[in-house]
Amino acid sequence: MSDLPIRMLNDRLLVSLDGDAGERRSSAGIVIPATAVVGKRLTWGAVVAAGQHVRQVEVGDRVLFDPEDRAEVELAGATYVLLREKDVHAVAEPRGTGEGTGLYL
């Protein structure tokens, strides 16, 4: 995003957390608060800025990462997560570009 007052360096990514990173619902409709203790759960976010040495992730990609391997920063009134590219576990494939597998992250 060009309106952010920051330029990422090296292999760093600036990620905006998905809105569903807080509480969620079970398949039975039970609300599970964000503070509930569960096994290690990864988090989704959207890349809003990337350093010049990032090779496999682009701005706009939806990435999967471990929320324990992050540092938060507030810019222009919004909270973002700062990650290294190596801390990203996966990049979601945009809907409609799969090769007929029917699997979407």
N, C-alpha and C positions, 0 to 999 in steps of 0.2 A: 504494500500500500504506500503510495507516494506521499500521503498526507501525514504519515507518522514522523515525528521529529527524531528519527534514529536511523543509522545505517549499520547493518549487521556486518560483522567481520568474520573472516576465516570460515570455519565449518558450522557456524551458529545459525539457529533457526528461531524465529519469533512466531509463536503459535497462539492462536485464539482458541480457547476451549469451546467445545460444542455445548449447546444449551442443555443437553441431557446428561451432563457430567455430574449433576447432583442426584436427587432422588430418582428412583425408577420404580417400575411396577413389575411384579412377578407375572407369570403366565395366568395365574388365578386372579389377578387384579389387586393383589396386596401391595400397598405402597411400602417400598424399602428406602429408608432415609439414607442420605449420603454418608452419614456417620456410622452406619451399620458395619460391623466387622464381618468381612467375607475374605475368601482367599485372595491372593494377589490378583487384582483386577486392573487391566490396562484401560487407558483413556483415549478418546478420539479428539482431535483438534484440527483446525485449518491453519496452514502456513500463511502468514501475512508478510513475512520478510525473510530473506535468506542471504547469508554471507557469500562472498565471491568464490569460495572453495567448496561450496555445496555442489555435489555432482548428481545425486539421484533423486532429489526432491525439488519441486518447483513451487513458487508462490501460487497459492490456490489449491494445492494438494491437500487432501484429508489424510492425516497421519495417525498412526496408533503408537502410543508410547506408555511407559511406566510412570505413573504420577509421582512416584517416590524419587525419580531421577531428574527432578526439575527444579528450576528457580523461577519465582514469579517476579514480574516487574509491572509497574503501573505507568502507562503512557496516555496522555490526553484523556484522563479519567476512566480508562478501561484497563483491566488486568490481563496480562499476557503471560505466557510461559516461555522461558528461554531454554533451549535444548541444543545439544550437539547433534549433528547428523547421525552419528553412530548410535545415539540413544533412540532412534526411530526404529520400531520393529516392522512396520508395514506401511504401504501407501495404498489407499483405497482406489480401486479402479472406478472411473466415472460410470454411472448407469448407462446402459445401452452400448458400451464398447466391448463387452465380453464376447467371447466367441461361442455363444450358445450354451454356456454352462449353466446359466440360471443362478449362479452364485454371485452375490454382491456383499461387500463388507459394509 
